Amino acid sequence: MNKKVNLYIVGGQKCGTTALAHFLSQHPEICIAKGKEVHLFDNPNYQHLTDEEITKIYSDYFEHYNHEQYLCDATPIYSYRKDIPYKIKKYNPYAKVIMMVRDPIDRAISHYMMSINRKEESNSLLGAFLLESYRLMRYKNDTSWSSPLRTNSYLDRGNFITQINNIKNHIREENLLIIHHDDLKNNHQETLNLIFNFLDIEMKNINPQEIFIGKYSNINRVNLYFAKFFAKLKLHKNIKFINKYKSYKSNPNE
């Protein structure tokens, strides 16, 4: 495969990256990586990889490539790690990036439930939120696959202001599109048309569908109330910031 990957779907885990990759895979000009997520740039051994090895890794994930205009790596954590936008730019300075965002509190709770289901978390929701800063500080230099930076970064991944500003430092404005989770869910085709226009490819109608829905257990209501209160204190600036990217309003007073 001589063509470089030239499209990245990044953003907070549980922000709709899987759904978007599924929808875009139905466009004849977009080839999504096998399994969606390559995890190349966050690979703990990335700094030791040669250009030839990077090409080989991507080639293995795009064995099904058939001369589509875009090769897409949809790995959410690429926006969270501060060093990765620079790596993307270095790999392909002309790559386009779609960043998915979501209400930071909803995202954090969804992330927590995923960690519970994967046996990566044993604390209550409030306990996990309160412990998070300590966990992340303790493992701040741990880039391993099992690091709490990956599994237990519930609130920190909602710092979208920092993430978006960092991406803008490395990705040209015309090559970056920010999409809100709620728009993909509630303004499905209009949002896809916006993306197709951004990619300068033919519009294609793609049927909406609910996919990859998590099966979450219930959270104690009192625990949920105080966890949300704590999260709002931590993320209130990001909550307000992210709303400007949402065109769909479930509440006209939003």
C-alpha positions as CSV (number, residue, x, y, z in Angstrom):
1,M,0.0,0.0,0.0
2,N,1.7,3.2,-1.2
3,K,-1.0,5.6,-0.1
4,K,-0.7,7.2,3.4
5,V,-3.6,7.2,5.8
6,N,-5.2,10.6,5.3
7,L,-8.2,10.6,7.6
8,Y,-8.4,10.3,11.4
9,I,-11.5,10.1,13.6
10,V,-10.4,11.1,17.1
11,G,-12.2,12.3,20.2
12,G,-13.3,11.3,23.6
13,Q,-13.9,7.6,24.2
14,K,-17.7,7.0,24.1
15,C,-18.3,10.1,21.9
16,G,-19.6,8.2,18.9
17,T,-16.4,7.4,17.0
18,T,-17.5,3.8,16.5
19,A,-20.9,4.9,15.1
20,L,-19.3,7.4,12.8
21,A,-16.7,5.0,11.5
22,H,-19.5,2.5,10.8
23,F,-21.5,5.1,8.8
24,L,-18.5,6.3,6.9
25,S,-17.5,2.8,6.0
26,Q,-20.6,2.7,3.8
27,H,-19.2,5.4,1.5
28,P,-17.3,4.1,-1.5
29,E,-14.5,6.6,-1.1
30,I,-13.7,5.8,2.5
31,C,-11.8,2.8,3.7
32,I,-11.9,2.2,7.4
33,A,-9.0,0.4,9.1
34,K,-9.7,-3.2,10.0
35,G,-11.2,-3.2,13.5
36,K,-11.5,0.7,13.2
37,E,-8.7,1.4,15.7
38,V,-5.1,1.0,14.8
39,H,-3.6,2.4,18.0
40,L,-0.4,3.2,16.1
41,F,0.6,6.6,17.6
42,D,-0.3,5.6,21.2
43,N,1.6,2.3,20.9
44,P,4.1,2.2,23.9
45,N,6.8,1.2,21.4
46,Y,6.0,3.9,18.8
47,Q,9.3,5.8,19.3
48,H,11.2,2.7,18.3
49,L,9.3,2.1,15.1
50,T,11.0,2.8,11.8
51,D,9.2,4.4,8.9
52,E,9.1,0.9,7.2
53,E,7.6,-0.7,10.3
54,I,4.9,2.0,10.4
55,T,4.1,1.5,6.8
56,K,3.9,-2.3,7.4
57,I,1.5,-1.8,10.4
58,Y,-0.8,0.4,8.4
59,S,-0.7,-2.0,5.4
60,D,-1.8,-4.9,7.6
61,Y,-4.8,-2.8,8.8
62,F,-5.8,-1.8,5.2
63,E,-5.4,-5.1,3.3
64,H,-8.9,-4.5,2.0
65,Y,-7.9,-1.1,0.5
66,N,-9.3,-0.8,-3.1
67,H,-8.2,2.7,-4.3
68,E,-10.6,4.7,-2.1
69,Q,-9.9,8.4,-1.7
70,Y,-9.5,8.1,2.1
71,L,-7.8,5.7,4.4
72,C,-9.2,6.2,7.9
73,D,-7.7,5.3,11.3
74,A,-10.4,5.9,13.9
75,T,-8.6,5.7,17.3
76,P,-10.3,8.0,19.9
77,I,-7.3,8.3,22.2
78,Y,-5.3,10.2,19.6
79,S,-6.9,13.5,20.7
80,Y,-6.3,12.8,24.4
81,R,-2.6,12.2,24.3
82,K,-0.9,15.6,23.9
83,D,2.0,14.2,21.8
84,I,-0.2,12.5,19.1
85,P,-1.5,15.4,17.0
86,Y,2.2,16.3,16.3
87,K,2.8,12.7,15.3
88,I,-0.1,12.7,12.9
89,K,1.2,16.0,11.3
90,K,4.7,14.5,11.0
91,Y,3.3,11.3,9.4
92,N,1.0,13.2,7.0
93,P,0.7,17.0,7.2
94,Y,-2.2,16.9,4.8
95,A,-4.3,14.4,6.8
96,K,-7.9,15.5,7.7
97,V,-9.1,15.0,11.3
98,I,-12.6,14.6,12.6
99,M,-12.9,15.1,16.3
100,M,-16.0,13.8,18.1
101,V,-17.1,15.5,21.3
102,R,-19.8,15.0,23.8
103,D,-21.2,16.4,27.1
104,P,-18.2,15.7,29.3
105,I,-20.3,14.3,32.2
106,D,-22.3,11.9,30.0
107,R,-19.0,10.8,28.4
108,A,-17.4,10.2,31.8
109,I,-20.2,8.1,33.1
110,S,-20.4,6.0,29.9
111,H,-16.6,5.5,30.1
112,Y,-16.9,4.4,33.8
113,M,-19.6,1.9,32.9
114,M,-17.4,0.5,30.1
115,S,-14.5,0.1,32.6
116,I,-16.9,-1.6,35.1
117,N,-18.0,-4.1,32.4
118,R,-14.4,-4.8,31.4
119,K,-13.4,-5.4,35.0
120,E,-11.1,-2.4,34.9
121,E,-12.9,-0.6,37.7
122,S,-14.1,-1.7,41.1
123,N,-15.0,1.6,42.8
124,S,-18.3,3.4,42.9
125,L,-18.9,6.1,40.3
126,L,-18.2,8.8,42.9
127,G,-15.2,6.9,44.3
128,A,-13.7,6.6,40.8
129,F,-14.1,10.3,40.1
130,L,-12.6,11.2,43.5
131,L,-9.6,8.8,43.0
132,E,-9.0,9.9,39.4
133,S,-6.5,12.7,40.0
134,Y,-4.4,10.6,42.3
135,R,-4.4,7.7,39.8
136,L,-3.4,9.8,36.9
137,M,-0.7,11.6,38.8
138,R,0.7,8.3,40.1
139,Y,0.9,6.8,36.6
140,K,1.5,10.0,34.6
141,N,4.5,8.5,32.8
142,D,2.9,5.1,32.2
143,T,2.0,4.7,28.5
144,S,1.4,0.9,28.7
145,W,-1.7,-0.7,27.4
146,S,-3.1,-1.2,30.9
147,S,-2.3,2.3,32.3
148,P,-5.0,4.1,34.2
149,L,-4.5,6.9,31.8
150,R,-6.4,4.7,29.3
151,T,-8.9,2.9,31.6
152,N,-9.7,5.4,34.4
153,S,-9.3,8.8,32.9
154,Y,-13.0,9.6,33.1
155,L,-13.1,13.3,33.9
156,D,-9.7,14.1,32.4
157,R,-10.8,13.0,28.9
158,G,-13.5,15.6,29.1
159,N,-11.0,18.4,29.1
160,F,-11.9,19.2,25.5
161,I,-10.7,22.8,25.6
162,T,-7.1,21.6,26.1
163,Q,-7.4,18.8,23.5
164,I,-8.9,21.0,20.8
165,N,-6.4,23.8,21.3
166,N,-3.6,21.2,21.1
167,I,-4.9,19.7,17.9
168,K,-5.3,23.2,16.4
169,N,-1.6,23.8,17.1
170,H,-0.7,21.0,14.7
171,I,-3.6,20.5,12.3
172,R,-4.5,23.2,9.8
173,E,-7.9,24.7,10.4
174,E,-9.2,23.6,7.0
175,N,-8.3,20.0,7.8
176,L,-10.1,19.8,11.2
177,L,-13.8,19.3,11.7
178,I,-15.4,19.0,15.2
179,I,-18.7,17.0,15.4
180,H,-20.9,16.7,18.5
181,H,-22.2,13.3,19.5
182,D,-25.7,14.5,19.7
183,D,-25.7,15.9,16.2
184,L,-24.6,12.5,14.8
185,K,-27.4,10.8,16.8
186,N,-30.2,13.3,16.2
187,N,-29.3,15.1,12.9
188,H,-27.9,12.0,11.3
189,Q,-27.9,12.7,7.6
190,E,-27.3,16.5,7.9
191,T,-24.2,15.7,10.0
192,L,-22.9,13.2,7.5
193,N,-23.5,15.6,4.7
194,L,-21.4,18.2,6.6
195,I,-18.6,15.5,6.9
196,F,-18.9,14.6,3.2
197,N,-18.6,18.3,2.3
198,F,-15.5,18.6,4.6
199,L,-14.0,15.6,2.8
200,D,-15.0,17.0,-0.7
201,I,-16.7,13.7,-1.7
202,E,-20.1,12.9,-3.1
203,M,-23.1,13.1,-0.7
204,K,-24.5,9.7,0.1
205,N,-27.6,8.8,2.0
206,I,-26.8,6.4,4.9
207,N,-29.6,5.0,7.0
208,P,-29.4,5.9,10.8
209,Q,-29.2,3.0,13.2
210,E,-28.4,2.4,16.8
211,I,-25.2,0.4,16.9
212,F,-22.8,-0.9,19.6
213,I,-25.1,0.1,22.4
214,G,-23.5,-0.5,25.8
215,K,-25.2,-2.8,28.3
216,Y,-24.8,-0.8,31.5
217,S,-25.8,-1.7,35.0
218,N,-27.7,0.7,37.3
219,I,-25.9,3.2,39.4
220,N,-27.1,4.1,42.9
221,R,-29.1,7.4,42.5
222,V,-27.5,9.1,45.5
223,N,-24.0,8.1,44.3
224,L,-24.9,9.3,40.8
225,Y,-26.2,12.7,42.1
226,F,-23.0,13.5,44.0
227,A,-20.7,12.1,41.2
228,K,-22.4,14.4,38.7
229,F,-22.2,17.4,41.1
230,F,-18.4,16.7,41.5
231,A,-17.9,16.3,37.8
232,K,-19.8,19.5,37.0
233,L,-17.5,21.4,39.4
234,K,-14.4,20.0,37.6
235,L,-15.7,20.3,34.0
236,H,-18.1,23.3,34.0
237,K,-15.9,25.3,31.5
238,N,-15.7,22.4,29.2
239,I,-19.4,21.7,29.3
240,K,-20.1,25.3,28.2
241,F,-17.3,25.2,25.6
242,I,-18.6,22.0,24.0
243,N,-22.2,23.3,23.6
244,K,-21.1,25.7,20.9
245,Y,-20.4,22.7,18.6
246,K,-23.9,21.3,19.0
247,S,-26.5,22.4,16.5
248,Y,-29.2,20.0,17.7
249,K,-31.0,21.3,20.8
250,S,-33.2,18.9,22.7
251,N,-34.1,21.8,24.9
252,P,-34.8,25.1,23.0
253,N,-33.4,27.0,26.1
254,E,-30.0,25.3,25.8
